[in-house]
Amino acid sequence: MRDPYVVIEWSDRKSEAKGWLVIDSIRDEFAAGGLRMNVTVNREEVERLAQVMSYKYVAAEAEIGGAKGGIIYDYHKEDALEVMERYLEAMKPYLENGITVGADLGTRAEDVRRIKQKLGIEEKEPKTIRENPELAARSQEVIPKILKETVEGLDMDRFVTGYGVAVAADEGWKLTGGTPGAAVAIQGFGSVGGSAALWLEKLGYKVVAIADIKGMYYNEEGLDIRDLLDARNKLGEVDLDKMKSRCQVRDRDAWLDLDVDILIPAAVEDVITREAAETIKAGLIVEGANIPTTPEADEVIKQRGIHLVPDFIANLGSVCFFNSVESCKCEPTPQGVMDRLEDVIRRDVQKTFAYASEHGIYARDAAWILFKPEM
Ligand SMILES: NC(=O)c1ccc[n+]([C@@H]2O[C@H](COP(=O)([O-])OP(=O)(O)OC[C@H]3O[C@@H](n4cnc5c(N)ncnc54)[C@H](O)[C@@H]3O)[C@@H](O)[C@H]2O)c1
């Protein structure tokens, strides 16, 4: 991993919370990434995540630098939003000068947006947009409008990344010679896991297992994803009392050992450890979450010849969505965004697998080469 470009450290004066804003690269006078809040986040994790953002923007054909925010605090606590507000207030000078943070694990887009509004934070657009009145006006007008759209009952910003993960899984599975109807297990049922599950089901896959923070829900014949979504709360947790369909409930980590074709970590970091990688039965891993695989596990996955679509390709949906709409790279409609995402993600997966195969290297190493940021 390379050294971060800029690191800003924050200590809350009213709680034990601590946080960072890490800038890995700046392009077009701009850098962006998510803001995560949980009890395990640390500075090194935020640095790794910021680096992934830089690569993700290249893979998404967006001329933007990578950044990331992190707050160590329990997002279930009553005062979590107050803590987030104090963090954003402290970061205001950076946020008003080309660095922006959106939602990530433990934070929700509408909360981040609302608090920024309350604090009067006026974010800057990338230079190219700022200096082009037509693009700037369009961006101000079309982004709020398209954010109000839904697909299959999911808000656009809760839909796009998971949709892209499903497309990446489909492309990866087909390129490795997989047959239709493959069995899938997903960790995480929030924005990413929920919409990935829904779209994979639509594409004809059998989603047999979904894990959230409380447990794993399993049905060998395939889960009823719509029913699970209807029983999900805002934090991506399933309320079993609200479910109409049947499933087994198992330990939340059981998804890793299942005899499935495709594994999709779409929740937390470093969940695929060396030990887990040694026993994984799936032939394809698609990283819906950021940095879900430890470097030690990567070595095992490489040696075992398990195929992998790296995080910064599989989950580029959200960044590609905003950039493509703002920069007129697609129609500002849900279908326009979906077509654009499908193009970009299928092409990136194809390029990565082809390069890896041609040079006899691991897919992640191929992607590090193909999508290396200039800065
Ligand atoms: N939301 C996006 O657009 C987006 C974009 C790119 C990458 N990501 C990455 O995807 C991951 C998930 O993001 P999200 O927005 O879906 O988060 P979210 O907060 O909406 O949902 C998180 C889900 O993970 C579950 N979870 C948390 N800890 C768990 C554990 N230990 N075991 C099993 N499940 C657990 C939660 O119960 C919930 O279902 C993160 O790594 C995030 O950085 C998100």
The ligand as a Gaussian input file, in Angstrom:
#p B3LYP/6-31G(d) Opt

LIG

0 1
 N      -23.508000       2.210000      -0.222000
 C      -22.742000       2.327000      -1.283000
 O      -23.150000       2.911000      -2.291000
 C      -21.371000       1.714000      -1.292000
 C      -20.536000       1.974000      -2.390000
 C      -19.307000       1.352000      -2.463000
 C      -18.904000       0.516000      -1.446000
 N      -19.694000       0.304000      -0.373000
 C      -19.212000      -0.618000       0.663000
 O      -20.125000      -1.699000       0.800000
 C      -20.165000      -2.132000       2.165000
 C      -21.594000      -2.098000       2.654000
 O      -22.100000      -0.786000       2.531000
 P      -23.646000      -0.465000       2.675000
 O      -23.809000       0.924000       2.200000
 O      -24.449000      -1.556000       2.087000
 O      -23.789000      -0.496000       4.260000
 P      -25.130000      -0.495000       5.115000
 O      -24.788000       0.191000       6.373000
 O      -26.287000      -0.037000       4.306000
 O      -25.375000      -2.058000       5.419000
 C      -24.425000      -2.842000       6.074000
 C      -24.948000      -4.256000       6.182000
 O      -23.925000      -5.095000       6.708000
 C      -24.445000      -5.806000       7.831000
 N      -23.348000      -6.118000       8.735000
 C      -22.611000      -5.262000       9.468000
 N      -21.702000      -5.945000      10.174000
 C      -21.861000      -7.261000       9.858000
 C      -21.232000      -8.455000      10.249000
 N      -20.217000      -8.455000      11.092000
 N      -21.669000      -9.621000       9.718000
 C      -22.693000      -9.655000       8.850000
 N      -23.319000      -8.535000       8.422000
 C      -22.909000      -7.359000       8.942000
 C      -25.502000      -4.897000       8.424000
 O      -26.397000      -5.605000       9.252000
 C      -26.151000      -4.401000       7.126000
 O      -27.008000      -5.388000       6.613000
 C      -19.180000      -1.236000       2.891000
 O      -17.925000      -1.858000       2.893000
 C      -19.115000       0.006000       2.037000
 O      -17.891000       0.689000       2.182000
 C      -20.922000       0.889000      -0.267000

